[in-house]
Amino acid sequence: MTTENKPSPMPIDVVSDVVCPWCFIGKKRLEAAIALKPGIPVEVRWRPYFLNDWIPREGISREQYLTTKFGSVDRYSGIAQRVAAACQEEGLTYALDKIARQPNTTDCHRLITWAQNFGNAAKMKQKLMELYFTQGADLTDREVLVRAAADCGMDETFVRKLLESETDVERISEEVQAAKQAGIDGVPCFIIGGVLAVSGAQAPEYLASAIERAAEEYHKRARADATAASARPY
């Protein structure tokens, strides 16, 4: 097959948040699903979402967060243990006792957006989630974010200046609002080829099947568009 005949990568838009444990799991399962369908080229695009849009930019203590959202720290304990077990099944670590701060994730989403320019958005996403869930890092600490960016191949000085500004804050907010207006009220949400949406951290096999079904429709539409374009008079 020549390069000209190869299908263009099908986009998979992943709407998620870095402090959502099921998004942590969902990323791993999506990667496994993509590996199950090596013949279908895809382009994963990370889209922002605020799991907790009420948290201020400076963040709050984990205790205050759990008390506000669940009523008490103990009330969340049972839920957390089930999620931690699901993480472990995927080879991920959810270190509950290490997390001391609940961040607002605007700056995290800004970093992921900027990392797309360097081809490292997925790496940036993974790094931030591992910092939060596995190491209990404070994602409201700007230097933590700067070091994470550097680990993903970004320039520390440049990133620090961007974080000190309001660059892309409005853009992130608008994207999150657009997702909610589109009816997305839970994450992760996988929008595959613009033709199929899958909600939740589904099993790799389920996601792989969805990718296959979406690819058929996506490329059918692409062929139809190409045919219509070639038929237009110039």
C-alpha positions in Angstrom: 0.0 0.0 0.0 1.4 3.4 -0.9 1.5 6.3 1.5 -1.2 8.0 -0.5 -3.6 5.1 0.0 -3.1 4.8 3.7 -6.1 6.0 5.7 -5.6 9.1 7.8 -5.5 8.5 11.5 -8.9 8.5 13.1 -9.2 11.0 16.0 -10.1 9.8 19.5 -11.0 12.7 21.7 -10.6 11.8 25.4 -12.5 14.2 27.7 -11.0 13.6 31.2 -9.5 15.2 34.3 -6.1 14.4 35.8 -7.6 13.9 39.3 -10.3 11.5 38.2 -9.2 8.0 39.2 -11.3 6.4 36.5 -9.6 8.6 33.9 -6.3 7.2 35.2 -7.6 3.7 34.6 -9.3 4.7 31.4 -6.1 6.0 29.8 -4.4 2.6 30.4 -7.4 0.7 29.0 -7.6 2.9 25.9 -3.9 2.3 25.2 -4.5 -1.5 25.5 -7.5 -1.2 23.2 -5.5 0.7 20.6 -2.9 -2.1 20.8 -5.6 -4.6 20.0 -6.3 -2.9 16.7 -2.9 -2.2 15.2 -4.4 -1.9 11.7 -6.5 1.1 12.6 -4.3 4.3 12.9 -5.6 6.7 15.5 -4.7 10.1 16.9 -5.5 10.5 20.6 -6.4 14.1 21.5 -6.7 15.0 25.2 -9.6 17.3 26.1 -10.0 19.1 29.4 -12.7 18.5 32.0 -13.2 19.7 35.6 -14.3 16.9 37.9 -14.6 19.5 40.6 -15.2 22.9 39.1 -15.9 24.5 42.5 -12.4 24.1 43.8 -10.4 27.5 43.8 -7.3 27.9 41.7 -5.1 27.5 44.9 -6.7 24.2 45.7 -7.9 22.9 49.1 -6.9 20.3 51.6 -7.8 16.7 50.7 -9.7 16.4 54.0 -11.8 19.5 53.2 -12.5 18.2 49.8 -13.6 14.7 50.9 -15.7 16.2 53.7 -17.4 18.7 51.3 -18.0 16.1 48.5 -18.7 12.9 50.5 -19.7 14.1 53.9 -16.6 12.7 55.6 -13.2 11.2 54.9 -14.4 7.8 56.2 -17.4 7.8 53.9 -15.1 7.9 50.9 -12.9 5.2 52.2 -15.0 2.3 50.9 -15.3 3.9 47.5 -11.6 4.6 47.4 -10.6 1.0 48.2 -12.6 -0.3 45.3 -11.0 2.2 42.9 -7.6 1.5 44.3 -8.2 -2.2 43.6 -9.2 -1.4 40.0 -6.1 0.6 39.6 -4.0 -2.3 40.8 -5.5 -4.6 38.3 -4.3 -2.3 35.6 -0.8 -2.1 37.1 -1.4 1.4 38.4 -0.9 2.7 42.0 -3.5 4.8 43.8 -1.7 5.8 47.0 -4.7 7.1 49.0 -2.7 8.1 52.1 -0.2 10.2 50.2 -2.7 12.7 48.7 -2.8 15.8 51.0 -4.1 18.5 48.5 -7.0 18.6 46.1 -6.0 20.9 43.2 -7.9 22.9 40.8 -6.7 21.4 37.5 -6.7 24.4 35.2 -2.9 24.6 35.1 -2.6 20.9 34.5 -4.9 21.2 31.5 -2.8 24.1 30.3 0.3 22.0 30.5 -1.3 19.2 28.5 -2.4 21.7 25.9 1.1 23.2 25.5 2.6 19.7 25.5 0.6 18.9 22.3 3.0 21.3 20.4 5.9 19.0 21.4 4.1 15.7 20.7 4.2 14.8 24.3 0.6 15.4 25.4 0.0 11.8 26.4 3.3 11.7 28.3 2.3 14.9 30.1 -1.1 13.6 31.0 0.4 10.4 32.4 3.1 12.3 34.3 0.5 14.5 36.0 -1.7 11.6 37.0 1.1 9.6 38.3 2.3 12.6 40.4 -1.1 12.9 41.9 -2.3 9.4 42.4 1.0 7.5 42.9 3.2 10.1 44.6 0.6 12.3 46.2 2.3 15.4 44.7 0.7 18.8 45.2 -0.4 19.9 41.7 -1.1 23.4 43.0 2.7 23.8 43.5 3.9 25.6 40.4 7.4 24.1 40.7 6.0 20.6 40.7 4.3 21.5 37.4 7.4 23.0 35.9 9.5 20.0 36.8 6.8 17.7 35.3 6.9 19.8 32.1 10.7 19.5 31.9 10.5 15.7 32.3 8.3 15.8 29.2 10.8 17.7 27.1 9.5 21.2 27.7 11.6 24.2 28.5 11.4 25.1 32.2 11.9 28.8 31.9 9.3 29.1 29.1 6.7 27.0 31.0 7.2 28.9 34.2 6.5 32.2 32.4 3.4 30.7 30.8 2.1 29.4 34.2 2.6 32.8 35.7 0.4 34.3 33.0 -3.3 33.7 32.2 -2.4 32.1 28.8 -5.1 29.7 27.7 -7.1 29.8 31.0 -10.1 31.1 29.1 -9.6 28.5 26.4 -9.6 25.7 28.9 -12.7 27.0 30.6 -14.5 27.3 27.2 -13.6 23.8 26.2 -14.8 22.4 29.5 -18.1 24.3 29.1 -18.5 23.1 25.6 -18.1 19.5 26.8 -20.8 20.0 29.4 -23.1 21.7 26.9 -22.6 18.7 24.6 -24.0 16.5 27.4 -20.8 15.1 28.9 -21.5 14.9 32.6 -19.1 12.1 33.5 -15.5 11.2 32.6 -13.7 9.6 31.0 -15.6 10.0 27.8 -14.1 8.7 24.5 -15.4 10.4 21.3 -14.2 8.1 18.6 -13.9 9.5 15.1 -16.6 12.0 15.8 -19.2 9.3 15.2 -19.3 7.3 18.5 -19.1 8.2 22.2 -18.2 5.8 24.9 -18.6 6.8 28.5 -16.6 5.3 31.4 -13.4 3.4 31.8 -14.6 0.4 29.8 -12.6 -2.8 29.3 -10.0 -2.7 26.5 -12.0 -5.3 24.5 -15.1 -3.1 24.6 -13.1 0.0 23.5 -11.4 -2.0 20.8 -14.7 -3.0 19.4 -15.9 0.5 19.5 -12.8 1.7 17.7 -13.4 -0.9 14.9 -17.1 0.1 14.5 -16.3 3.8 14.5 -13.4 3.4 12.0 -15.7 1.8 9.5 -18.2 4.8 9.6 -15.4 7.4 9.9 -13.6 6.2 6.8 -16.9 5.7 4.9 -17.7 9.4 5.6 -14.2 10.5 4.6 -14.5 8.6 1.3 -17.9 10.2 0.7 -16.5 13.7 1.4 -13.6 13.1 -0.9 -15.9 11.9 -3.7 -18.1 15.0 -3.2 -15.1 17.3 -3.2 -13.7 15.8 -6.5 -17.1 16.3 -8.1 -17.3 20.0 -7.4 -16.7 22.3 -10.4 -13.7 24.6 -10.1 
